[in-house]
Amino acid sequence: MGQIILEHQTFSFNEILAGKWQVEAPYFKESLLFCQDWLSGKQEFFLKTSGSTGNPKEILVTRSQMEKSAKATAEFFKIPTWPLLLGCINTAMIGGKMMLVRAMEWDASIYLCQPSSDPLKEAWLQQPYDFVAMVPMQVESSLRSQEQTQFLRKIKTLIIGGATSSPKLVAEIKKARLNAFQTYGMTETVSHIALAKIESGDLIYSILPEVNIGVDDQSCLWIEAPMAQEKRLQTNDIVELVAPTSFKWLGRADFIINSGGVKIHPEIIEKQIEKIIAASLGPVNYFIIGEADEYLGQRAVLIIESELNQKKEQELLEVLKSNLNKYESPKKIYGIPSFQRTDSGKINRHETFKLCGLN
């Protein structure tokens, strides 16, 4: 029953297994070759990490890990028999590959398209899906269109991963009343191990079945999960445990700024200033990072994906100063035309920082 649907071709999983398929586009060829390997029983796969906090690297994951991940997701969401899926994120990355694995493990029909920032603009992809995975940029683009927003509302379960959704996007998702979940996971856990329903209040992540969590002395999350190779995977993510099976994500330990002995969490400040930035500059991307300072060791600075004149910078600095304490308040604003991003669409803070000649 399961099949992959392209715009002008459809192949059953039995046809893919038997090699009875032929496509010209390299992207679809690589995707179908992966499916053929999976259906043939291949046990190990090399996957690329996103490189958001370091250099991208290849890691080896097992079939068992991916099977357990697909099974846990199906149990968490109570996926129906023979579901309809959309594969619109890059299958070279773990998120896209796991959509193919889910389709094969769930005996699903999956519409597969070339990755783009605006997949639902294509009429043939506008279907009443049971399960879809998107990156934040794709959701944001789709919400700009009233017609595409209607199709987003018809998706029974929408998961958003690859990067954290901005406060602005979260607010838009709530307003549009989508049944959407922010994911938490990494290549080492072959996709997500926890999900947070995007609704009123803070994002609270609930773990998948058979996953255990806890924190170390620095409040960084550790994970014990059947879909991870390591018995206990220690992360650099600072969290607040809400219950034994749920947590709030606060930020990354490797992004912490030490300013005069005061530890500053950039992601927390970024949420606090979202309305200020939007009121001053509109819908722009931005982040807080630490810049070397002779007196403080580091000082917080604000990087904005936009050109900024000196007058506007000073006005914004004054508003931020009146809303934040003296250590958290950015001491300088840098306007940059375009941020550096990883293959999965995440803003690469450190590489963007380097390009500005900052250190």
C-alpha positions as semicolon CSV with decimal commas, in nm:
position;residue;x (nm);y (nm);z (nm)
1;M;0,000;0,000;0,000
2;G;0,288;0,241;0,080
3;Q;0,415;0,459;-0,203
4;I;0,621;0,766;-0,290
5;I;0,438;1,027;-0,498
6;L;0,638;1,268;-0,713
7;E;0,477;1,537;-0,928
8;H;0,464;1,322;-1,240
9;Q;0,556;0,974;-1,111
10;T;0,441;0,736;-0,839
11;F;0,634;0,432;-0,714
12;S;0,516;0,171;-0,467
13;F;0,763;0,055;-0,205
14;N;0,759;-0,288;-0,372
15;E;0,864;-0,126;-0,702
16;I;1,140;0,069;-0,528
17;L;1,269;-0,248;-0,360
18;A;1,272;-0,431;-0,694
19;G;1,454;-0,143;-0,865
20;K;1,156;-0,074;-1,093
21;W;1,198;0,300;-1,087
22;Q;1,385;0,563;-1,280
23;V;1,410;0,936;-1,211
24;E;1,628;1,207;-1,361
25;A;1,659;1,462;-1,081
26;P;1,967;1,383;-0,862
27;Y;1,774;1,477;-0,545
28;F;1,499;1,222;-0,610
29;K;1,752;0,962;-0,720
30;E;1,943;0,991;-0,390
31;S;1,618;0,978;-0,193
32;L;1,493;0,666;-0,372
33;L;1,834;0,496;-0,344
34;F;1,814;0,546;0,034
35;C;1,465;0,395;0,032
36;Q;1,587;0,100;-0,175
37;D;1,871;0,042;0,072
38;W;1,627;0,057;0,362
39;L;1,374;-0,178;0,201
40;S;1,661;-0,418;0,120
41;G;1,741;-0,439;0,492
42;K;2,057;-0,226;0,513
43;Q;2,164;-0,200;0,878
44;E;2,391;0,108;0,895
45;F;2,382;0,459;0,748
46;F;2,612;0,761;0,756
47;L;2,433;1,086;0,836
48;K;2,560;1,445;0,840
49;T;2,520;1,667;1,148
50;S;2,394;2,023;1,097
51;G;2,709;2,200;1,218
52;S;2,519;2,463;1,415
53;T;2,761;2,448;1,711
54;G;3,073;2,316;1,539
55;N;3,201;2,174;1,214
56;P;2,953;1,945;1,032
57;K;3,052;1,579;1,061
58;E;2,931;1,239;0,952
59;I;2,810;0,994;1,215
60;L;2,707;0,631;1,183
61;V;2,351;0,544;1,286
62;T;2,187;0,203;1,286
63;R;1,864;0,081;1,136
64;S;1,747;-0,011;1,485
65;Q;1,785;0,349;1,605
66;M;1,575;0,482;1,318
67;E;1,311;0,211;1,357
68;K;1,274;0,292;1,726
69;S;1,244;0,662;1,652
70;A;0,969;0,606;1,393
71;K;0,785;0,369;1,630
72;A;0,801;0,613;1,924
73;T;0,672;0,901;1,708
74;A;0,382;0,688;1,585
75;E;0,292;0,598;1,943
76;F;0,324;0,958;2,067
77;F;0,091;1,096;1,799
78;K;-0,127;0,785;1,755
79;I;-0,061;0,787;1,379
80;P;-0,349;0,620;1,187
81;T;-0,317;0,322;0,954
82;W;-0,188;0,405;0,603
83;P;-0,131;0,776;0,672
84;L;-0,064;1,049;0,417
85;L;0,269;1,232;0,463
86;L;0,455;1,522;0,303
87;G;0,833;1,502;0,260
88;C;0,940;1,862;0,200
89;I;1,264;1,893;0,400
90;N;1,604;1,795;0,268
91;T;1,647;1,416;0,268
92;A;2,026;1,460;0,289
93;M;1,969;1,560;0,653
94;I;1,831;1,345;0,934
95;G;1,491;1,520;0,941
96;G;1,425;1,444;0,575
97;K;1,559;1,089;0,593
98;M;1,338;1,016;0,893
99;M;1,031;1,124;0,694
100;L;1,122;0,857;0,438
101;V;1,179;0,600;0,715
102;R;0,845;0,687;0,876
103;A;0,669;0,646;0,542
104;M;0,821;0,299;0,493
105;E;0,772;0,188;0,856
106;W;0,415;0,322;0,873
107;D;0,322;0,187;0,526
108;A;0,230;0,542;0,430
109;S;0,185;0,736;0,109
110;I;0,433;1,023;0,100
111;Y;0,434;1,319;-0,136
112;L;0,802;1,399;-0,199
113;C;0,921;1,733;-0,337
114;Q;1,247;1,918;-0,383
115;P;1,323;2,116;-0,063
116;S;1,219;2,481;-0,091
117;S;1,128;2,763;0,145
118;D;0,767;2,758;0,022
119;P;0,656;2,400;-0,058
120;L;0,279;2,452;-0,026
121;K;0,274;2,702;-0,312
122;E;0,274;2,399;-0,546
123;A;-0,089;2,301;-0,614
124;W;-0,011;1,928;-0,638
125;L;0,128;1,934;-0,282
126;Q;-0,183;2,090;-0,128
127;Q;-0,327;1,777;0,034
128;P;-0,499;1,694;0,368
129;Y;-0,190;1,535;0,528
130;D;-0,187;1,328;0,847
131;F;0,174;1,411;0,931
132;V;0,420;1,674;0,804
133;A;0,765;1,791;0,915
134;M;0,883;2,142;0,824
135;V;1,162;2,379;0,920
136;P;1,060;2,719;1,065
137;M;1,136;2,905;0,741
138;Q;0,885;2,687;0,550
139;V;0,609;2,744;0,805
140;E;0,678;3,118;0,808
141;S;0,661;3,136;0,427
142;S;0,338;2,935;0,414
143;L;0,171;3,155;0,676
144;R;0,221;3,461;0,452
145;S;-0,039;3,318;0,213
146;Q;-0,402;3,293;0,319
147;E;-0,457;2,995;0,088
148;Q;-0,151;2,809;0,221
149;T;-0,251;2,885;0,578
150;Q;-0,580;2,705;0,511
151;F;-0,383;2,396;0,401
152;L;-0,159;2,421;0,709
153;R;-0,474;2,407;0,922
154;K;-0,577;2,083;0,748
155;I;-0,255;1,907;0,853
156;K;-0,347;1,676;1,141
157;T;0,003;1,686;1,294
158;L;0,272;1,936;1,196
159;I;0,615;1,907;1,357
160;I;0,868;2,190;1,325
161;G;1,239;2,118;1,361
162;G;1,587;2,184;1,230
163;A;1,592;2,511;1,426
164;T;1,399;2,673;1,709
165;S;1,095;2,873;1,603
166;S;1,125;3,246;1,676
167;P;0,883;3,407;1,924
168;K;0,725;3,586;1,627
169;L;0,662;3,258;1,441
170;V;0,526;3,093;1,757
171;A;0,279;3,381;1,793
172;E;0,172;3,345;1,428
173;I;0,122;2,967;1,468
174;K;-0,098;3,025;1,773
175;K;-0,299;3,289;1,587
176;A;-0,347;3,054;1,290
177;R;-0,460;2,773;1,526
178;L;-0,232;2,509;1,376
179;N;-0,188;2,170;1,542
180;A;0,188;2,222;1,552
181;F;0,470;2,091;1,769
182;Q;0,826;2,220;1,812
183;T;1,074;1,933;1,817
184;Y;1,379;1,878;2,035
185;G;1,647;1,640;1,911
186;M;1,969;1,601;1,717
187;T;2,133;1,375;1,460
188;E;2,274;1,160;1,742
189;T;1,916;1,078;1,850
190;V;1,804;1,035;1,485
191;S;1,550;1,318;1,499
192;H;1,345;1,429;1,799
193;I;1,322;1,276;2,145
194;A;1,075;1,535;2,276
195;L;0,800;1,761;2,140
196;A;0,628;2,075;2,263
197;K;0,273;2,165;2,156
198;I;0,267;2,525;2,035
199;E;-0,023;2,671;2,230
200;S;-0,078;2,933;2,501
201;G;0,205;2,967;2,753
202;D;0,568;2,856;2,739
203;L;0,684;2,564;2,526
204;I;0,692;2,253;2,747
205;Y;0,866;1,955;2,587
206;S;0,726;1,608;2,654
207;I;0,955;1,312;2,591
208;L;0,880;1,020;2,359
209;P;0,798;0,673;2,497
210;E;1,098;0,486;2,651
211;V;1,307;0,806;2,678
212;N;1,454;0,913;3,014
213;I;1,593;1,258;3,095
214;G;1,774;1,444;3,373
215;V;2,020;1,729;3,427
216;D;2,385;1,753;3,534
217;D;2,535;1,998;3,787
218;Q;2,521;2,277;3,527
219;S;2,148;2,217;3,455
220;C;2,240;2,070;3,114
221;L;2,007;1,801;2,984
222;W;2,113;1,437;2,959
223;I;1,918;1,181;2,757
224;E;1,881;0,804;2,780
225;A;1,695;0,685;2,471
226;P;1,668;0,368;2,261
227;M;1,717;0,579;1,947
228;A;2,061;0,701;2,066
229;Q;2,378;0,488;2,048
230;E;2,525;0,624;2,370
231;K;2,374;0,487;2,690
232;R;2,355;0,841;2,827
233;L;2,391;1,135;2,589
234;Q;2,504;1,456;2,759
235;T;2,395;1,777;2,587
236;N;2,496;2,142;2,619
237;D;2,131;2,248;2,643
238;I;2,033;2,422;2,966
239;V;1,682;2,319;3,068
240;E;1,438;2,346;3,355
241;L;1,277;2,014;3,445
242;V;0,902;2,063;3,479
243;A;0,834;1,696;3,560
244;P;1,024;1,367;3,519
245;T;0,899;1,349;3,158
246;S;0,896;1,717;3,054
247;F;1,119;2,024;3,044
248;K;1,155;2,386;2,936
249;W;1,448;2,467;2,707
250;L;1,638;2,776;2,827
251;G;1,942;2,795;2,598
252;R;2,282;2,647;2,516
253;A;2,569;2,641;2,763
254;D;2,817;2,709;2,480
255;F;2,633;3,036;2,400
256;I;2,652;3,169;2,758
257;I;2,819;3,509;2,791
258;N;3,035;3,569;3,099
259;S;3,025;3,944;3,153
260;G;3,217;4,056;3,460
261;G;3,141;3,723;3,628
262;V;2,770;3,746;3,549
263;K;2,640;3,463;3,329
264;I;2,403;3,582;3,057
265;H;2,180;3,344;2,858
266;P;2,138;3,496;2,509
267;E;1,829;3,294;2,415
268;I;1,640;3,418;2,722
269;I;1,722;3,782;2,641
270;E;1,624;3,727;2,277
271;K;1,275;3,625;2,385
272;Q;1,249;3,924;2,618
273;I;1,334;4,178;2,347
274;E;1,132;4,025;2,062
275;K;0,853;4,286;2,083
276;I;1,102;4,571;2,111
277;I;1,291;4,458;1,799
278;A;0,968;4,407;1,603
279;A;0,836;4,751;1,700
280;S;1,162;4,919;1,604
281;L;1,276;4,725;1,297
282;G;0,991;4,498;1,191
283;P;1,025;4,121;1,124
284;V;1,405;4,083;1,121
285;N;1,628;3,802;1,243
286;Y;1,865;3,878;1,528
287;F;2,069;3,720;1,806
288;I;2,273;3,814;2,112
289;I;2,636;3,705;2,137
290;G;2,942;3,780;2,351
291;E;3,212;4,015;2,222
292;A;3,557;4,035;2,383
293;D;3,588;4,320;2,634
294;E;3,908;4,420;2,817
295;Y;3,726;4,516;3,137
296;L;3,435;4,266;3,154
297;G;3,595;3,972;2,968
298;Q;3,286;3,964;2,743
299;R;3,005;4,202;2,673
300;A;2,667;4,134;2,516
301;V;2,617;4,267;2,163
302;L;2,317;4,244;1,932
303;I;2,354;4,118;1,573
304;I;2,069;4,207;1,336
305;E;2,011;4,079;0,983
306;S;1,948;4,426;0,845
307;E;2,128;4,747;0,757
308;L;2,122;4,992;1,048
309;N;2,212;5,362;1,061
310;Q;2,380;5,518;1,364
311;K;2,072;5,712;1,475
312;K;1,851;5,401;1,472
313;E;2,119;5,204;1,657
314;Q;2,140;5,462;1,937
315;E;1,760;5,483;1,970
316;L;1,731;5,104;1,994
317;L;2,019;5,078;2,242
318;E;1,844;5,328;2,471
319;V;1,515;5,136;2,460
320;L;1,693;4,808;2,533
321;K;1,889;4,969;2,816
322;S;1,566;5,078;2,983
323;N;1,418;4,727;2,962
324;L;1,717;4,511;3,061
325;N;1,970;4,512;3,343
326;K;2,312;4,665;3,280
327;Y;2,487;4,335;3,202
328;E;2,214;4,192;2,977
329;S;2,165;4,513;2,779
330;P;2,362;4,503;2,449
331;K;2,653;4,745;2,442
332;K;2,665;4,760;2,063
333;I;2,444;4,667;1,766
334;Y;2,586;4,531;1,439
335;G;2,370;4,531;1,126
336;I;2,458;4,255;0,878
337;P;2,289;4,211;0,537
338;S;2,279;3,831;0,550
339;F;2,341;3,573;0,824
340;Q;2,535;3,251;0,773
341;R;2,317;2,941;0,798
342;T;2,373;2,567;0,821
343;D;2,246;2,318;0,561
344;S;1,939;2,259;0,778
345;G;1,856;2,631;0,790
346;K;1,979;2,718;1,141
347;I;2,148;3,052;1,198
348;N;2,516;2,981;1,252
349;R;2,598;3,237;1,520
350;H;2,971;3,183;1,537
351;E;3,028;3,188;1,159
352;T;2,810;3,500;1,124
353;F;3,011;3,657;1,405
354;K;3,341;3,576;1,228
355;L;3,222;3,725;0,899
356;C;3,165;4,057;1,073
357;G;3,527;4,063;1,183
358;L;3,416;4,030;1,545
359;N;3,572;3,805;1,807
